[in-house]
Amino acid sequence: MPALTPLTAWIIVTIVYILPLVHIVFSKRAGPWRITGTSKCPFSPRAGWFVIILLTGIIGWIAFIRSLSKKQH
């Protein structure tokens, strides 16, 4: 079994963590950065998704994509 090279490791980190985070930062449908309304949540919608993806990686990004598709219906 071949060893994991540094290049392969960086590619995996980029795909699993960095690209989903960049998608949230630049997505217009992710919600506002500021807290709106009278929410008791300390995070805005976009910051919340950012934290979820930061902690769970690609699984959180898949959840974000699924939530966007549910908003359209």
C-alpha angles and dihedrals in degrees: 000000000000119000121249109260122212090247092055091047092052091048090053093048091048094051097041101041117006101047094049091048091050089049091055093047094053101032113110091200094057092087133246125318091226126070110257129201123354098317117156091206112109092219132067116232094262094044089049092054089046091056093045092053092043090056101037104027119201093000090063091046090054088051089051092051090049091050090053092052091050091053091059095058 
